[in-house]
Amino acid sequence: MKHFLVFIGASPSLSTELVTLQKGFVDVKVIAPAARKDDRGVSRSNVDKASEEFITALRSASDQSSPARLSVWCFLPASADQVEMLWRSFGRSAWIEFIPTSLINKDRPTRIFIEQKLDEVIGCLHQIYLHVFGNRKTSPVSLPFENFRSDMTSEFQKYWYRGLSDDDLKKHLVGVASRFRREHTTSERRHRDSRRLLFSPAEDGACHGQPHPAGSERDAFINGRFRFGSALYPGFHYDVSSENHPTLECILVDSEGRERAMKSEKRAYINIFPNNYLSPER
């Protein structure tokens, strides 16, 4: 399974050092663009540069529909604003790991730290994969968070898995899925949110189309492929209808964050992908 390892804000020498990780791990692709001398660590420009290089690598991959992993690494950000900016860009798509600031300017120790941590991260990503890919129809992990209104989806907007070990993560995800089925899943296996919208998971045969259903925005493209470090099932989406009305009369949010008032469209249902891409388009 291909693992894309993205490092944000590396010095030129650290960027070169990190590429050697590819020799010790099977199917690991390192993306570590070198930052300017006066702009190391987490910054808007470095996040953008890493995103662009990652998308280039993703587009050139031989099979964009196969299972894959995505982890993002950086030195511990200096402020809460930097953490929030990083989470807005990669929080839904990648597994994010922070490296102690004591290792800044220590290239080889940083690479060794990642080497030693990577096996643990891969174990955690296996647990994510089981829910995002395997149990996608019953777990809340693949939901389109802007459009499924629930306290549970609000929790996923935070750095919810930080510090969890493989076993802790497994227990947490099982508990979350159990609570989700208890509080939101109907006897017909549709998921009801607080607006009484019904999200019916698509059957495997209906999961057609591109694995990156998105508009023009970079984050929408990445979020259309990955969720918390695991590749999404290609084409997976929800058929969304209203429990109380014959047509949709709500406001939905698309993959680029724009609101779409559904009442005038008089649609009985619409397809919504995990990155909030709406199909058909307006």
C-alpha positions as CSV (number, residue, x, y, z in Angstrom):
1,M,0.0,0.0,0.0
2,K,1.5,3.3,-1.1
3,H,2.3,5.7,1.8
4,F,2.7,9.4,1.0
5,L,4.8,11.0,3.8
6,V,4.6,14.8,3.6
7,F,7.0,16.9,5.6
8,I,6.2,20.7,5.9
9,G,8.9,23.4,6.4
10,A,12.1,21.4,6.0
11,S,15.5,23.0,5.5
12,P,17.2,22.0,2.3
13,S,19.5,19.6,4.2
14,L,16.6,18.0,6.1
15,S,14.7,17.6,2.9
16,T,17.6,15.6,1.4
17,E,18.0,13.6,4.6
18,L,14.3,12.7,4.7
19,V,14.3,11.3,1.2
20,T,16.6,8.5,2.5
21,L,13.5,7.2,4.4
22,Q,12.4,5.7,1.1
23,K,15.2,3.2,1.2
24,G,14.1,1.7,4.5
25,F,10.4,1.4,4.0
26,V,8.5,-0.4,1.2
27,D,6.2,1.9,-0.9
28,V,6.9,5.1,1.1
29,K,7.0,8.2,-1.1
30,V,8.5,11.2,0.7
31,I,7.4,14.7,-0.2
32,A,9.6,17.2,1.7
33,P,9.9,20.5,-0.3
34,A,12.7,22.7,1.0
35,A,11.6,26.0,2.7
36,R,13.3,29.3,2.4
37,K,15.9,30.1,5.1
38,D,13.7,32.8,6.6
39,D,10.5,30.7,6.5
40,R,11.1,27.3,8.1
41,G,8.4,25.3,9.9
42,V,4.6,25.7,9.6
43,S,3.6,28.7,7.5
44,R,1.0,29.3,4.8
45,S,3.5,29.3,2.0
46,N,5.1,26.0,3.2
47,V,1.8,24.3,3.6
48,D,0.8,25.4,0.2
49,K,4.0,24.2,-1.3
50,A,3.7,20.8,0.3
51,S,0.1,20.5,-0.9
52,E,1.1,21.3,-4.4
53,E,4.0,18.9,-4.5
54,F,1.8,16.2,-2.9
55,I,-0.9,16.6,-5.5
56,T,1.7,16.4,-8.3
57,A,2.9,13.1,-6.8
58,L,-0.7,11.9,-6.4
59,R,-1.6,12.7,-10.0
60,S,1.4,10.9,-11.3
61,A,0.7,7.7,-9.3
62,S,0.0,4.7,-11.5
63,D,-3.3,3.9,-9.7
64,Q,-5.2,6.7,-8.0
65,S,-8.0,4.4,-7.0
66,S,-6.1,1.8,-4.9
67,P,-5.8,1.9,-1.1
68,A,-3.1,4.3,0.1
69,R,-2.0,6.2,3.2
70,L,-1.1,9.8,3.9
71,S,0.8,11.2,6.8
72,V,1.9,14.8,7.4
73,W,4.8,15.7,9.6
74,C,6.3,18.9,10.9
75,F,8.0,20.4,14.0
76,L,5.6,21.4,16.7
77,P,4.0,24.7,15.6
78,A,4.9,27.8,17.6
79,S,1.3,29.0,18.0
80,A,-2.3,27.8,18.2
81,D,-3.0,29.7,15.0
82,Q,-0.4,27.7,13.1
83,V,-2.0,24.4,14.4
84,E,-5.4,25.6,13.3
85,M,-4.1,26.6,9.8
86,L,-2.4,23.2,9.4
87,W,-5.6,21.4,10.5
88,R,-7.7,23.4,8.0
89,S,-5.4,22.3,5.2
90,F,-4.7,18.7,6.2
91,G,-6.8,17.8,9.2
92,R,-9.5,15.8,7.4
93,S,-7.2,14.2,4.8
94,A,-4.0,13.3,6.6
95,W,-2.7,11.7,9.8
96,I,-0.7,14.5,11.4
97,E,2.3,14.0,13.5
98,F,4.3,16.7,15.4
99,I,8.1,16.4,16.0
100,P,9.7,17.8,19.1
101,T,11.2,21.2,18.7
102,S,14.3,20.0,20.4
103,L,15.2,18.3,17.1
104,I,15.1,21.5,15.0
105,N,18.4,21.8,13.1
106,K,19.2,18.2,13.8
107,D,18.6,16.5,10.5
108,R,19.7,12.9,11.2
109,P,18.0,12.7,14.6
110,T,14.8,14.0,13.0
111,R,15.0,11.4,10.3
112,I,15.6,8.7,13.0
113,F,12.7,10.0,15.1
114,I,10.4,9.6,12.0
115,E,11.8,6.1,11.3
116,Q,11.0,5.0,14.8
117,K,7.6,6.6,14.9
118,L,6.5,5.5,11.4
119,D,5.7,1.8,12.3
120,E,3.4,3.1,15.1
121,V,1.7,5.5,12.7
122,I,1.2,2.8,10.1
123,G,-0.5,0.7,12.8
124,C,-2.8,3.6,13.6
125,L,-3.5,4.1,9.9
126,H,-4.6,0.5,9.6
127,Q,-7.3,1.1,12.2
128,I,-8.4,4.2,10.3
129,Y,-8.4,2.2,7.1
130,L,-10.8,-0.4,8.6
131,H,-13.4,2.3,9.2
132,V,-12.8,4.7,6.2
133,F,-12.5,1.9,3.6
134,G,-13.8,-1.3,5.1
135,N,-16.6,-0.1,7.4
136,R,-17.5,3.0,5.4
137,K,-21.3,2.2,5.4
138,T,-21.6,2.0,9.2
139,S,-18.9,4.2,10.6
140,P,-19.1,8.0,10.8
141,V,-15.5,8.6,9.8
142,S,-16.3,9.1,6.1
143,L,-19.2,11.5,6.6
144,P,-19.3,14.8,4.8
145,F,-18.7,16.8,8.0
146,E,-20.1,20.2,6.8
147,N,-23.4,18.7,5.8
148,F,-24.0,16.0,8.4
149,R,-25.1,18.0,11.4
150,S,-24.2,16.2,14.7
151,D,-22.1,16.6,17.8
152,M,-20.0,13.6,16.6
153,T,-19.0,15.3,13.4
154,S,-18.1,18.4,15.4
155,E,-15.7,16.3,17.4
156,F,-13.9,15.1,14.2
157,Q,-13.1,18.7,13.4
158,K,-10.5,18.8,16.2
159,Y,-7.2,17.0,16.6
160,W,-9.1,14.1,18.1
161,Y,-6.6,11.3,17.7
162,R,-3.5,13.0,19.1
163,G,-1.6,10.9,21.6
164,L,-3.7,7.7,20.9
165,S,-1.8,4.4,20.5
166,D,-2.8,1.7,18.1
167,D,-4.9,-0.1,20.8
168,D,-6.4,3.2,22.1
169,L,-7.4,4.3,18.6
170,K,-9.0,0.9,17.9
171,K,-11.1,1.1,21.1
172,H,-12.0,4.7,20.4
173,L,-13.1,4.0,16.8
174,V,-15.2,1.0,17.8
175,G,-16.9,3.1,20.5
176,V,-17.6,6.0,18.2
177,A,-19.0,3.7,15.5
178,S,-21.2,2.0,18.1
179,R,-22.5,5.3,19.4
180,F,-23.1,6.5,15.8
181,R,-25.2,3.5,15.0
182,R,-27.2,3.9,18.2
183,E,-27.8,7.6,17.9
184,H,-28.0,8.2,14.1
185,T,-28.6,5.0,12.2
186,T,-32.2,3.9,11.3
187,S,-33.4,0.3,10.9
188,E,-33.0,0.8,7.1
189,R,-29.3,1.5,7.7
190,R,-29.6,5.2,6.7
191,H,-28.0,7.8,8.9
192,R,-30.1,10.6,10.3
193,D,-28.6,13.9,11.3
194,S,-30.0,16.7,13.6
195,R,-31.8,18.3,10.6
196,R,-33.5,15.0,9.9
197,L,-31.7,14.5,6.7
198,L,-31.1,10.9,5.7
199,F,-27.7,9.8,4.5
200,S,-27.9,6.5,2.7
201,P,-24.4,5.0,2.0
202,A,-24.0,4.1,-1.7
203,E,-23.9,0.5,-2.6
204,D,-20.6,-0.7,-4.1
205,G,-22.0,-0.9,-7.6
206,A,-23.0,2.7,-7.4
207,C,-19.5,4.0,-6.4
208,H,-18.5,5.1,-9.9
209,G,-16.6,8.1,-11.2
210,Q,-13.4,9.7,-10.2
211,P,-11.7,9.0,-6.8
212,H,-11.2,12.8,-6.4
213,P,-14.7,14.3,-6.9
214,A,-14.0,18.0,-6.3
215,G,-14.0,21.5,-7.7
216,S,-11.0,23.6,-8.4
217,E,-9.8,24.0,-4.9
218,R,-6.6,22.2,-3.8
219,D,-7.9,21.1,-0.4
220,A,-11.1,19.7,-2.0
221,F,-9.0,17.5,-4.3
222,I,-7.0,16.0,-1.4
223,N,-10.1,15.6,0.8
224,G,-11.8,13.8,-2.1
225,R,-9.1,11.0,-1.9
226,F,-8.1,10.7,1.8
227,R,-9.7,10.8,5.2
228,F,-7.5,11.0,8.3
229,G,-4.6,9.3,6.5
230,S,-6.5,6.5,4.7
231,A,-7.7,6.5,1.1
232,L,-11.4,6.7,0.7
233,Y,-13.3,4.0,-1.2
234,P,-13.3,5.3,-4.8
235,G,-16.6,6.9,-5.7
236,F,-18.1,6.4,-2.2
237,H,-20.9,8.9,-1.4
238,Y,-24.2,9.2,0.3
239,D,-27.7,9.6,-1.3
240,V,-29.2,12.4,0.8
241,S,-32.9,13.0,1.2
242,S,-35.2,14.6,3.8
243,E,-37.1,12.5,6.3
244,N,-39.8,15.2,6.7
245,H,-40.3,16.5,3.1
246,P,-40.6,15.0,-0.4
247,T,-37.8,17.4,-1.6
248,L,-34.7,18.9,0.0
249,E,-35.5,22.2,1.6
250,C,-32.2,22.8,3.4
251,I,-29.0,24.6,2.8
252,L,-26.0,22.5,1.9
253,V,-22.3,23.3,1.7
254,D,-20.2,22.2,-1.3
255,S,-16.6,21.0,-1.5
256,E,-15.3,24.6,-1.8
257,G,-17.3,25.9,1.2
258,R,-20.1,27.6,-0.7
259,E,-23.7,27.4,0.5
260,R,-26.3,26.0,-1.9
261,A,-30.0,26.6,-1.1
262,M,-31.8,23.4,-2.2
263,K,-35.5,24.5,-1.8
264,S,-35.7,26.1,-5.2
265,E,-34.2,23.1,-6.9
266,K,-37.0,20.8,-5.8
267,R,-34.8,17.7,-5.7
268,A,-35.9,14.6,-3.9
269,Y,-32.3,13.7,-3.2
270,I,-28.7,14.6,-4.0
271,N,-25.4,12.7,-3.8
272,I,-22.8,14.0,-1.3
273,F,-19.2,12.8,-1.2
274,P,-17.0,12.8,1.9
275,N,-15.4,16.1,0.8
276,N,-18.9,17.6,0.5
277,Y,-18.9,17.6,-3.3
278,L,-22.5,17.8,-4.4
279,S,-23.8,15.8,-7.4
280,P,-25.5,16.8,-9.6
281,E,-24.0,20.2,-9.6
282,R,-26.3,23.2,-9.7
